[in-house]
Amino acid sequence: MRDLATILRIAANALDETEKEEHIRVWPFYKAPPSLRALSENGGDEDWLAFVPDWMEEAYYIPWLETPAFGVCGVDKYPVAGGIVYIGCHA
């Protein structure tokens, strides 16, 4: 098992520089980059994963990322280099 620092470094490298700077990226959980999925602590109950660049996280409130949405019960937030990873899960 990788330590958290290694997972975060790999996660930061999973997105190229333009993706980090320009837009929110959202995937169905199992189609997200494996290094970002590795951040989850939910054991298989994940539904979706989103990466939000730092500048957007600081400038805008994006309510669907922080409240139950898309049929999920909870949303976990993981700071990584260049932004925040959100993971929506149903249990």
Buried (B, 14 or more C-beta within 10 A) or exposed (E): EEEEEEBBBBBBEBBEEEBBBEEBBBBEBEEBBEBBBBBBEBEEBBBBBBBBBBEBBEEEEEEEBEEEEEEBEEBBBBEBEBBBBBBBBEE
